[in-house]
Amino acid sequence: MRGPRRPPPPGTPDVPLKLWGTRLREARRARGLTQPQLADLAGVAQQSVSKVERGEACPHDRVKLQLAHALGVNPGCIFPWPKEP
């Protein structure tokens, strides 16, 4: 079992987890997929999809790429990073 995730380094902008989750859910639903179907296509656990959609987990870059690829979209469309001021 893994321990809790470490917080981002000082000065790192907040990760927009809720926004990512909303965009992932919208893209999945637009393609008529269930969470288990998306997880299977992306090669990740269904729990991972669920946690990302609820804004409870920050996926690793590899998982972001797998999810975006499974949905046929650019990762930046689902997982945008806030611009620096």
N, C-alpha and C positions, 0 to 999 in steps of 0.2 A: 504494500500500500504506500502510495506517495504521500508526502507531507504537504502542507499548505504551500501554495505558490508564493514565491518571494515578491514583495512589492517592486514596482518599476524603479529604476535608478532615479535619484533626485534630479529634478528638472525635466523629466519625461512627461509629456502631456498625458492627461487621463485617457485611458483606452476607452473608446466609445462602445462598450459592450452591448448596451441596450439597442443602439442604432444598428450594430452588426447583426444582432439577433432578429430585429425587425426585418431587415433587408434579406437575411437568409430565409426567414419564414415566407416572406412575400415571393421570393424567387422560386422557392420550392412549391408553393401552392399554385403559382402561375403555370408551372409545368405539370400540375396534377399529381405530384408525388407525395407520398406519406413520409414521415421521418424514417421508418425502417427501410423504405425503398431508396431514399437518398443515401442513407448510411451504407447500404449495400453497394450502390453505384460508386460511392466515394471510397469504399474500403475502410470505413471508420465505424466505431460502435454507435448504435442508435442513441445511447445515453449521451454521447458527445454532441450529436446534433441537437438533442433536447436541451442540454445545458447551454449551448451557444445561443439557441433561439430564445431562451429565457434570460439571457444576459448574465449567466452565472459562471461562465468560463471563457477564458481567453485562449482560443485555439492556437497551436503552434503554426508557424508559417506553412509547414508541409500540409497540415490539415486544411488550412485556408485554401491552398492550391487544389487539394483533392476535392473539396466541396464545390469550389467554383468550376472546376473542370467537369464534375459530374452534372452541374447545372448548365454547362455550356456558356458561361459568362466570364468576363474578365474579373479577377479577384478584387480589383479596386472598386468595382461596382457594388460589391457586397461588403467589403472590408476597407472602407476608406479611412485614412489616417488624418486627424485634424492638421490643418496647416499651421505652421509656426506664425506667431504674430509679427 
